[in-house]
């Protein structure tokens, strides 16, 4: 790998910060919407359904709502960050994926399917 100028590193760092901030903001918005969308039916069901009233204590209700909010945050933040054009090229000097990309659940799932297809092709098997 050749020498890399400080200006290009600063530009890549600025791009990464901007993209991660956009991902955090989109994730936070999704978490708020998901919390509201989950809290209304959860709390309504506890008021109206005898099964929910007897089995969903306040801790369970909070766990349901916070789980959905957390999942929405991470899914939307992940999608926002990695769907942004130029993120991979800005973070990685080569066409190979950025090592941080492995942390993406959606990308890991996609890569596992691609790896299975490549392994099947190498063994002359149909996927």
KADA-V172468 format. One record per helix or strand. SS is the DSSP state (a for helix, b for strand). FROM is the first residue (numbers start at 1). LEN is the number of residues. Records with the same first field share a line. If there is no record, write none. Layout:
SS->FROM-LEN ; FROM-LEN
//
This chain:
a->6-43 ; 50-6 ; 58-26 ; 87-5 ; 99-5 ; 105-18
//
